[in-house]
Amino acid sequence: MTKEKFLTVRWNNILTLVLGIPTLLYIVFVLTTPVLSDQAAFFGLFLIGVVY
């Protein structure tokens, strides 16, 4: 396998969806439910930001 096979628009779109959708779902969850404290929500967003 060469890197040219993986550096395509298709793979870029797949990676964007795989990495972006869980982040967006977490953000919507944090903003719409009072389940997590503000501090826990902040640390979750912080960790997502560090990873991505």
VMD Tcl script that draws the C-alpha trace (Angstrom):
set ca {
  {0.00 0.00 0.00}
  {1.25 3.41 -0.87}
  {0.32 6.67 0.76}
  {-1.24 7.86 -2.50}
  {-3.98 5.25 -2.04}
  {-4.89 6.71 1.34}
  {-4.46 10.41 0.61}
  {-7.67 10.75 -1.37}
  {-10.80 12.85 -1.07}
  {-12.78 9.73 -0.18}
  {-10.53 8.85 2.77}
  {-10.50 12.46 3.90}
  {-14.30 12.51 3.95}
  {-14.46 9.20 5.83}
  {-12.00 10.37 8.47}
  {-13.84 13.66 8.87}
  {-17.13 11.85 9.47}
  {-15.63 9.27 11.83}
  {-13.88 11.90 13.94}
  {-16.45 14.68 13.68}
  {-19.77 12.98 14.32}
  {-18.93 11.71 17.85}
  {-17.63 15.16 18.74}
  {-20.79 16.86 17.51}
  {-22.98 14.33 19.33}
  {-21.08 14.95 22.58}
  {-21.44 18.72 22.21}
  {-25.18 18.43 21.56}
  {-25.53 16.09 24.54}
  {-23.63 18.44 26.85}
  {-25.55 21.51 25.75}
  {-29.02 19.96 25.90}
  {-28.95 17.83 29.06}
  {-28.06 18.74 32.65}
  {-26.63 15.25 33.32}
  {-23.00 16.37 33.51}
  {-21.71 19.13 35.72}
  {-20.15 22.14 34.04}
  {-16.69 21.01 35.11}
  {-17.15 17.47 33.74}
  {-18.50 18.85 30.44}
  {-15.53 21.20 30.17}
  {-13.01 18.41 30.78}
  {-14.74 16.24 28.18}
  {-14.56 18.99 25.59}
  {-10.97 19.69 26.57}
  {-9.99 16.04 26.04}
  {-11.72 15.94 22.66}
  {-9.82 19.07 21.67}
  {-6.50 17.57 22.77}
  {-7.09 14.34 20.86}
  {-8.27 15.95 17.64}
}
mol new
graphics top color blue
foreach p $ca { graphics top sphere $p radius 0.5 }
foreach p [lrange $ca 0 end-1] q [lrange $ca 1 end] { graphics top cylinder $p $q radius 0.2 }
display resetview
